[in-house]
Amino acid sequence: MGHGGLAIELSDTGNVAGMVDINAGPLFPEPELGWFLYDYAEGNGYASEAAALLKDWARKSIRLPSLVSYIDEENRASIQVARRLDGRLDPHAEREDPTDLVYRYW
């Protein structure tokens, strides 16, 4: 993971709505579940659906002990996605940007 992500492709049109990925590396103290959508695709649940599938895969298949999402405090749409994924705010989690919110899964 962390090599460009997985495309979120719309089944009815084949258009790419965005990407979802598990990122790791120097900018991420822990494995990070991340997503983005193109403007035209926002508000349809695509990020939530794709991120939920990837989150479940990470837990079951590669058995990550934990997974987080680092989210800018102003990004209300991503905060809602993290909450839909049962993410819990972790104010004590390590982070590169001290203003980021960290949502932890399982």
Buried (B, 14 or more C-beta within 10 A) or exposed (E): BEEEBBEBEEEEEEEEBBBBBBBBEEEBBBBBBBBBBEEEBBEEEBBBBBBBEBBEBBBEEEEBEEBBBBBEEEEEEBBEBBEBBEBEEBEEBEBEEEEBBBBBBE
